[in-house]
Amino acid sequence: MSQAIPMQTEARERHWERVYNTKTHFEVSWHQPEPTLSRRLIEKTELPTTAALLDIGSGTSTLVDQLLLRGYDNLAVLDTSAHALSLVRKRLG
């Protein structure tokens, strides 16, 4: 049983690496030009802009960009795809 979990994890990682290496963010079904709902929900919490926020499963989402523009400065993104994270890093500069 313990070997099944790492194999599932590896398969999942390969899947997402393949997705982000072969498609642009415009080609995936879940792409949002602007993550309006997520941003509004975060703003409704009235957390200070110094609050730690983690975007789990971020992919190449622009949520972090939108939050940075609004003054949030303690942000982290997490994704199983190293390629997706490198694209975000490159986009943010």
C-alpha positions as CSV (number, residue, x, y, z in Angstrom):
1,M,0.0,0.0,0.0
2,S,2.8,2.5,0.9
3,Q,4.2,2.2,-2.6
4,A,0.9,3.0,-4.3
5,I,0.9,6.5,-2.9
6,P,4.3,7.6,-4.3
7,M,3.4,6.1,-7.7
8,Q,0.1,8.1,-7.7
9,T,2.0,11.2,-6.8
10,E,4.5,10.7,-9.5
11,A,1.8,10.1,-12.1
12,R,0.0,13.2,-11.0
13,E,3.2,15.2,-11.2
14,R,3.9,13.9,-14.7
15,H,0.4,14.7,-15.8
16,W,0.6,18.4,-14.7
17,E,4.1,18.8,-16.1
18,R,2.8,17.5,-19.4
19,V,-0.2,19.9,-19.3
20,Y,2.0,23.0,-18.5
21,N,4.7,22.0,-21.0
22,T,2.3,21.4,-23.9
23,K,-0.5,24.0,-23.4
24,T,-0.6,27.7,-22.8
25,H,-2.8,29.0,-20.0
26,F,-5.3,30.1,-22.7
27,E,-5.7,26.5,-23.9
28,V,-6.8,25.0,-20.6
29,S,-10.5,24.8,-19.6
30,W,-10.1,26.4,-16.2
31,H,-8.3,29.5,-17.3
32,Q,-9.6,32.8,-16.1
33,P,-8.2,36.0,-17.6
34,E,-8.7,37.6,-14.2
35,P,-9.4,35.6,-11.0
36,T,-12.1,38.0,-9.9
37,L,-14.1,35.7,-7.6
38,S,-11.0,34.5,-5.7
39,R,-9.7,38.1,-5.3
40,R,-13.0,39.4,-4.1
41,L,-13.3,36.6,-1.5
42,I,-9.9,37.4,-0.2
43,E,-10.7,41.1,0.0
44,K,-14.0,40.3,1.8
45,T,-12.0,38.7,4.7
46,E,-10.5,42.2,5.3
47,L,-7.1,40.6,6.2
48,P,-4.3,43.1,6.3
49,T,-2.1,43.2,3.2
50,T,0.7,41.8,5.4
51,A,-1.2,38.6,6.1
52,A,0.3,35.3,4.8
53,L,-1.6,34.0,1.8
54,L,-0.9,30.7,0.1
55,D,-2.4,29.8,-3.3
56,I,-2.4,26.0,-3.4
57,G,-2.6,24.4,-6.8
58,S,-1.9,27.8,-8.4
59,G,-0.7,26.6,-11.7
60,T,-0.2,29.7,-13.8
61,S,-3.0,31.7,-12.2
62,T,-2.7,35.5,-12.1
63,L,-4.2,35.7,-8.6
64,V,-0.8,36.4,-7.1
65,D,-0.3,39.2,-9.7
66,Q,-3.6,40.8,-8.7
67,L,-2.9,40.5,-5.0
68,L,0.6,42.1,-5.5
69,L,-1.0,45.0,-7.4
70,R,-3.3,45.5,-4.4
71,G,-0.5,45.7,-1.9
72,Y,-0.4,42.2,-0.5
73,D,3.2,41.3,0.2
74,N,3.4,38.0,2.0
75,L,2.3,35.6,-0.8
76,A,3.3,32.1,-1.8
77,V,2.1,29.9,-4.6
78,L,2.3,26.1,-4.6
79,D,1.8,23.7,-7.4
80,T,2.9,20.2,-8.3
81,S,4.2,21.4,-11.7
82,A,7.7,23.0,-11.4
83,H,7.2,24.2,-15.0
84,A,4.0,26.1,-14.0
85,L,5.8,27.7,-11.1
86,S,8.7,28.7,-13.4
87,L,6.3,30.4,-15.7
88,V,4.8,32.4,-12.8
89,R,8.3,33.3,-11.6
90,K,9.3,34.5,-15.1
91,R,6.0,36.5,-15.5
92,L,6.5,38.2,-12.2
93,G,10.1,39.0,-12.9
